Amino acid sequence: METWSRLKRVIVSKIFIRKSKKTSLLLRTLLGINKKISFLDIGAGNRYLTILLNFDGCANVSMVDPHKNLYWSYENLKKQLIYKDLITPYNVGIGKKTTKKTLYIGKKSTGSTFVDIFKVSKKKKIKLDMDYFSISEETVKVFKVSDLLIKYKLKKPEIVKIDVEGLELDVLDSVLDVSKPFLIQIESNINSNLYSNTFNQIHKKLVSLNYYLVTFHPLYNYPEYSSVNKKLINDYYDYPRIRSKIMMADSIYILKKKNTLREIIMLIGYGFLTEAFQIFDKIEKKIEIKNRKKLKIFFKEHIPKTIFKNL
C-alpha cells in the first residue's frame, strides 16, 4: 500500500510538472513587459514549493531558510525551471527583529526550529522524539522582513508562503509590517503538544485585514491512522470508525482587493481557477483583446461548462 502511494505521488508530480510548462507560458504571456510578481517563500528548506513551477519566468522568487538544506531545495527547483536566474536563495531566518538566534537543528530537517524545544518540553512535561528533533544547535542571522528587503533590494512581496515550525505568528507580523500580500499561504498549529495554537490568532488577524480563507489542508496527529483519516474526509466522515485530532493546518488566504489582470495571473498560478474566472468575468472588457482570447480558451479547457455557462 505504501509503495503504491509513493508511486502515485511520483506520477501525479510528473503530470503537474508537465502541465506547469503550459501554465507558466500562459502567465508569462499575460504578464508581458509588466514587472515580475514578487514571491517570498519563507521556510523554503527540505523541499521546494511545487507551485513555483507555474510561476517560471513571471515571478522573482526569494527562497528564505536558515537551514543549509535550503540549497538542496534551490538546486532541485532550478532543474525544473527555464528562467533559473529569477530564483534566489537567502540562507537566513525571518523574525520580528534583525538579530542572531539559536537554530535547533533536527535529525529530520522539518524538525528544525527557533523554538527552544527542550525548555518547552520540560515545562509541558512532554517527551521529545529525538529521532526527529534537535541533534545540534547553530547561531544564525535572522532578519526582520523590512530589513531583508532593504539589504537585498527586494520588492514588497505579493505572494508569501510561511512554514516556520512554531514562529509563524511572529513571521506573519514581520511580513504585514511592510506589505499586504495578495496571497498568503501559512502553516499554523492547532492541537500541537509542543507549539502553541497559532491558527486562531492568525485567522482572526488576517480576516480583520480584509483577507478571506480560501482553502485549508489539515494535518493529523497519528500517522498510523492517516489512511483511515483520508477515508473519513473523502467518503466516510459521517460514519467514523476512528478519528484523530488536527495538529496543524496549511491555509491559504486571499486579499479582497482591486480585481486586476495581475490578480488573475496570481490566482491561476496558485490553481484558484474559479476565483480567477470570477475576476475575469468582472473586468473582461478592460483586458487587451489578445489576452482576453487566451484567457477564454484557458478557462474553457479547465473549468466545467456547467459552472460557467456564459463561456
Sequence and secondary structure as in RCSB ss.txt:
>XXXX:A:sequence
METWSRLKRVIVSKIFIRKSKKTSLLLRTLLGINKKISFLDIGAGNRYLTILLNFDGCANVSMVDPHKNLYWSYE
NLKKQLIYKDLITPYNVGIGKKTTKKTLYIGKKSTGSTFVDIFKVSKKKKIKLDMDYFSISEETVKVFKVSDLLI
KYKLKKPEIVKIDVEGLELDVLDSVLDVSKPFLIQIESNINSNLYSNTFNQIHKKLVSLNYYLVTFHPLYNYPEY
SSVNKKLINDYYDYPRIRSKIMMADSIYILKKKNTLREIIMLIGYGFLTEAFQIFDKIEKKIEIKNRKKLKIFFK
EHIPKTIFKNL
>XXXX:A:secstr
 HHHHHHHHHHHHHHHHHHHHHHHHHHHHHHTTS  EEEEEES  SS  GGGGGGTTTEEEEEE SSTTHHHHHH
HHHTT S GGGEEEE  EE SSSEEEEEEEESSGGG BSS HHHHHHHHT    TTTSEEEEEEEEEE HHHHHH
HTT    SEEEE  TT HHHHHHHHHTT   SEEEEEEESS SSS   HHHHHHHHHHTTEEEEEEEEEES GGG
HHHHHHHHHT TTS S    EEEEEEEEEE     HHHHHHHHHTT HHHHHHHHHHHGGGS HHHHHHHHHHHH
HHS TTT TT 
